[in-house]
Amino acid sequence: MNSPLITKSQLIQDLRALGVSEGQTVMLHSSVKKIGWIVGGPDVVLEALLEILSASGTLMMMASWEDNPYDLARWPVERQQVYLEKCPAFDPEKSRADHREMGILTEYLRTWPGAYRSRHPFSYVAVGYHAQWITLDQPWQYRDGPDSPLAKLVELGGAVLLLGSPIGDVTLLHHAEHLANVPHKNIDCYRMPVLQEGKRVWMDFEEYDTSEGIVDWPDNYFETIIREYLASGKGRSGKVGHADSYLFEAQTLNTYGIRWMETNFNK
């Protein structure tokens, strides 16, 4: 092992230097392997963040749902039939977070003492002062619009923290997609089984397309937005452990994203 070991005290020092502070509401995106070899394991990243944020702060992540049938309509008929008959319902209290897509810390945070999780299969988890309110009553339809966990992050004047995570994966910009005044946005419809009053119910969902984008665009426009946002002098960057890391003000980034989309998608 050639790289220095990363300790909790080192993480706290790096996170504070980046701008994480007491009382903040922070939405985390992380790649633990980019941070380096953490003494004590991945839990230590959450411990460091929660220690800095203190009892007055809140830590949140997108959790989604492991092995969810989002692409059901595009699967072979035989596989569709098996999932329609046998796929367990999404249960906010028990269903695993999608650690393959969202990173290992999503499941760690979901099972953290005092954690709350939203009701939608594409769920969010949170721990701390505003956790219950942030995750309460996530809209069934257009899940990232008004009253969503992302809208509440903006309302609280929170921040988005990237620890080694790709800059093109900033989930907050899905809220900007919802609010941007852009004609003929792409719509996505899908079905998932959800636990309702103890029974498995297949629900139909509709939202602006968070997979392919609200418009047809030649590249990942989230990445373009973040790069231009940084180039304009906004946001903070640094190293946390060995990971390239960023801290963005949620309100500022959301507003920037809306304006960027309205400018570029209305040409």
N, C-alpha and C positions, 0 to 999 in steps of 0.2 A: 504494500500500500504506500504509494508515493505522496498522496495528498494529505495535508494536515487534517486531523480529526476535527469535527465541528461539535462544539459543546453548546449547552443551553445559554451560558453566559455570552458566548460569541454571537449566537443568534439574536439575543436581546440587544446587544451592542449594535449589530448591523441593522436590525429593524428600527431601532430608535434613530440611527443615523439617516435612514431612509425617510423618516417622518412619521412612523407609527407612534401613537401617543395615547395616554390615558383618556378614556371616555369616548374614543372614536367608535363608529360603526364601520366595520371593515368587511368587504367581500373578498374572499381569498381564492386565487387560482394558483396551483402549485405543481411542481414536478420535484418530488423529493430527491430523486436520483441526481438532479442538477445541483441541489444544495450541497451534496457530498455525503460522506459517511458521518452520520449523526450519532453521537454517543448517547445511547439510551433508546434509539429508534425513532420512527416518525412521530410518535406521540409528543416528543420533545418540542417539535415545531409548534404544535398547538399550545403546549404548556407555555412556551416563550411568548407567543402572541397574547394569550389570555392573561398572563402576568402583566404585560405592558398595558393592555386595555383596561384591566382592573374590573371591579364589580360594576362600574358605571359604563363600561364599553360592551360591544357586541361583535361577535365573529360569525359570519355567515358564509355558506358555500352553496353552489348548485349541487344537488345530489342525484337527481334523476332516479332511475330504477334499473337494477341489474336484469339483463335478459328480457327487457320489455319488448312487446310485439309491435313497435312503431311501424316497421316496414311490412307488416302482415300482408297487405294487399299486393305486394310485389314478390311474395314468396311462392314457391311451387305449391300446387293445390294440396298435396298430401301434408306438407308441413303446416299450411294454414289450418287444416282440419284438426291436426293434433293440438295446436295452440288454442283454437276455438273451444275445444272440448276440455283441455287439461291445464291450460296456463293458469296458475294461481292469480287471484285478484291482487291488485296493488293495495297494500296495507301500510299506511304511513308509519305505524308503530313497529312493523316487523320487516317489511321488504328491504332488501339490501340496496345500498347506494350503488350506482354504476361506477365502480372504481376503475374499470378499464378505460372508460371515456373521460371521467372527471378527475381521476387521480386517487391514490390510496387514501389521502387525508379526508375525502368526503365520507367514507365509511367510518373512519376514526371519529370524525366530528358528529356523525349521526348517532353514534353510541356513547358519546360523551355524557357524563352526568349532567342532567338539567337541560339536555338538548330538546329543541322543538323542530318539527318537520311539517311542511305544508301538505295539503290534501291532494294536490294534483300529481299524477304519475311523473311528470317532469317537475319534480319537487325541489324545494330548497330546505336547508337545515340551518339552524342558528343556535348559538349559545350566548347567554349574557343578558344584559339589562333589557334590551328591546326584542329579544328572541321570540317571545310568544306573539307579540304584535306583528312582527315582520312576517311570520309564517302563517298568521291567521287568515283563513278564507281566501287563499289564492284563487283567482277566478278560474272557473272550469273552462271557459272559452276565452281566447285571446289572453293567455296566461301571463304574458309579460307586459300587459297594458296597465291602465289605472288600477290602483289597489293591489297590485302585484308586489311581491317582495322587492323587485327592482325599483318600482315606483317609491316604495317606502325607504329604500336605501338613499335615493335621491332626496326625498323629503327630509330625511334626518341629517342631510349634509355629510353623508358618509364618504367612504373611500374604496377604491378598488386596488387590491394588492396582488401583484404578479411575482411569484417566486420561481423563476426558471420556466414559467409557462409561456407558450407562444403568444405574441402580442396580437395575433389574429383571432384569438379565442376569448376576447373580452365579452362576457355574457351581457353586461350592462347595455351594450349597443343594440341588443334586441328590443330594449325599451325605447331607445331612440328610433328604431325602425317602426315601432308601433305609432309613435307620436308624429313622425315626419309627414308633412303634407306632400305626399307623392301619389300620383294617380295610378290606378290599375296595379296595385301591389299584388304580388303572388300570394295565393292562399293555399294553405295546407290543411287537409282533412285526414283524420285517422281514427281508429277505434282501439280502446284498451279496456281490460277488465278491472273494475275498481270495487273495493269492498264498501258496500252501502248497507247499513243497518244489519251487519253480519252476513250479508249475502253477496255473491259475486254477480256484478252487473256490468255488461258490456256497454260502455259509454262512447258516444261520438263526440269528437273534439274538432274545433276549427280555430285556426290562428294564422297570422302572417307567417310565411315560410321562413323558419329559422334554420333550415338545412341548406337550401340552395340560394336563399336571399329573397328579398322582397321585389327585386328586379333582376333581369338577366344581365350579368356583369362579367367581364372577362377574367377577373381575378378576385381574390379575397379582399373585398372592400373594407372589412373591419381592420385588416392589417394596414391598408393604405391610410385609413382614418387615424389610427394610432400613430403611425410614423409622422404624418403631417401635424398631428396634435403635439407630439414631442418636438418637432422641428420649430413650432411656433413658440417654444419656450415654456410650455405647460407640462405639468407632471414632474415627478422626481425619479431619478434612476440611481442605481448603485448595485453593490454586491451584497447578497445575504448568503453567508457561506461562500460557495463557489458559483452560485446562481446569479445570472443577470436578472435584476429585479426592478420593479417599477411601482410607484404609488401615484394614483390618479384621484383627483377630487371628482366624486360621482356627478355632482350638479354641473360642473364645468365640462366634463367629458360628455355628458348626456346632451347638453346644449350644443356643443361643438359637433357631435355626431348628427344631430337633427339638421343643423344648418348645412353640413357637408352633404348629406343625402338630398336635401331639398335643392341645393345648388347643382349637384351633379346628376341627379336622376330626373330633373325637370328640363334638361336641355333639349 
